[in-house]
Amino acid sequence: MVFSSVLFLFVFLPIVLLLYGVIPNKWRNSFLLIVSLSFYAWGEGLFVGIMLLSIAMNYVFGLAIERGNARAGRLWVGFAVTANLALLGVFKYANFLVENINTLFSGEGTQLITIDQIHLPIGISFFTFQAMSYVIEVHRRVMPAQTNLLNLGLYIALFPQLIAGPIVRYHDIAAQLKTRFVNAGQFAYGIERFVIGLGKKVLIANPMGAVADEIFALPPDSITATVAWIAVACYSLQIYFDFSGYSDMAIGLGRMFGFKFLENFNYPYISQSIQEFWRRWHISLSNWFRDFLYVPLGGNRRGPGRTYINLLIVFVLCGLWHGASWNFVVWGLLHGSFLVLERIGFLAVLNRMWRPLRHCYVIMVVMIAWVFFRIETLSGASDFVETMFLADTSGKYQFDRFFDLERASVFVVGIIIATPVLPWIRSRYTGSGSLDCGEPVLVRHLSVHAVKHLLLLTILVLSSMHLMAGSHNPFIYFRF
């Protein structure tokens, strides 16, 4: 079940919200845990057992880490991290590992390893990283171990951010697992964020994804360089609005139930460097790798050479986190390499450049890297990148084959909304005055609220119409 579906919007969510609102506070965590496990089981069936195993083993590990002495705590946290990585490794990387071992040792008379294709449970990367952050934070004495199994289960399985994040750190919501409340303002804000995320996904990501899918399905030598760039631009918009839209919906849903999740995106496509891009893109994952991998490796405390190696290690693993494929490794290496380049001295050069040129540099790097993220094979991605820089246009598909007025309009709107233009307009229009500064200010604020509510209603109606038309719209990050 996905958030952007008729079943979720008009059946599941209203029923859950209604029941949550009428049951006593002491039963709300238990109710949300049952709902979350049911939500996961709807799409994954018996694989919900993997999540139950994760909850149970990390509950035991957390208590053991806290109750042991320093040496025992280190051993237990080592066991906990190993167990979580083993769980992730078996389901996400076993087939990839066997395939590469067979390729490496293939030859006459070599006995190949054969295993059945292992199913990848949806969202396993997200809830495994959350579980690891819990046991590590207990070991670091950031937070005490959770003694209530149901509360820990709710932290790991909470359905708003279960499938595709954001990755919620235990210390950020530990207090909310015990006590939280929802007032009318918070609930209204939750609805607003959810509707905005729904519109991002249905009205922008899906149409842009349709264009990208059509072009990427063609042989690279049958399209012009312009069409190739259009495909990557559309995919860049698709993945941003798809993922940030899901994060908006997750944040909104969380607020409806009294949880406050941290932001996961902050207009990454306006970045002036790759360093800045990673402070704005998938913030929860960036922070996770920084705090639990980069810093323990030594961060930037052991000299420039070690810093560069640490960055490359982090981004290779970041690529592999996204999927068991060499293409994801290349994607990670590209980002890691440019981060190293900027640290070596290119950032100082960038800072002296004209701002639009800095922006073009970031967009160029990010878009080329997205090719390896989108295409499944290294040869296919390499051929597509080559096409992006070829000038030959004879006998090839032109961009007008893939763009009509509606798609072109969505493309332009997507580019505009990917920048903070709308918040800037709203802040300029409302001004900094308070409501008691006189009638003009009051009228202006009331007008802004009226326009906002009208826009939200329009987004909801248009999104519902698209969903009722039955279009297929899975989230990109479900497969991670």
Sequence and secondary structure as in RCSB ss.txt:
>XXXX:A:sequence
MVFSSVLFLFVFLPIVLLLYGVIPNKWRNSFLLIVSLSFYAWGEGLFVGIMLLSIAMNYVFGLAIERGNARAGRL
WVGFAVTANLALLGVFKYANFLVENINTLFSGEGTQLITIDQIHLPIGISFFTFQAMSYVIEVHRRVMPAQTNLL
NLGLYIALFPQLIAGPIVRYHDIAAQLKTRFVNAGQFAYGIERFVIGLGKKVLIANPMGAVADEIFALPPDSITA
TVAWIAVACYSLQIYFDFSGYSDMAIGLGRMFGFKFLENFNYPYISQSIQEFWRRWHISLSNWFRDFLYVPLGGN
RRGPGRTYINLLIVFVLCGLWHGASWNFVVWGLLHGSFLVLERIGFLAVLNRMWRPLRHCYVIMVVMIAWVFFRI
ETLSGASDFVETMFLADTSGKYQFDRFFDLERASVFVVGIIIATPVLPWIRSRYTGSGSLDCGEPVLVRHLSVHA
VKHLLLLTILVLSSMHLMAGSHNPFIYFRF
>XXXX:A:secstr
  SSSHHIIIIIHHHHHHHHHHS GGGHHHHHHHHHHHHHHHHHGGGHHHHHHHHHHHHHHHHHHHHS HHHHHH
HHHHHHHHHHHHHHHHHHHHHHHHHHHHHT STT            TTHHHHHHHHHHHHHHHHTTSS     HH
HHHHHHH GGGTTT     HHHHHHHHH     HHHHHHHHHHHHHHHHIIIIIIHHHHHHHHHHHTS GGGB H
HHHHHHHHHHHHHHHHHHHHHHHHHHHHHHHTT       S GGG SSHHHHHHHSSHHHHHHHIIIIITTTTTT
SS HHHHHHHHHHHHHHHHHHH SSHHHHHHHHHHHHHHHHIIIIIHHHHHTS HHHHHHHHHHHHHHHHHHHHS
SSHHHHHHHHHHHT    TTSB GGGT  HHHHHHHHHHHHHTTTHHHHHHHHHH S  TTS HHHHHHHHHHHH
HHHHHHHHHHHHHHHHHHTT     GGGG 
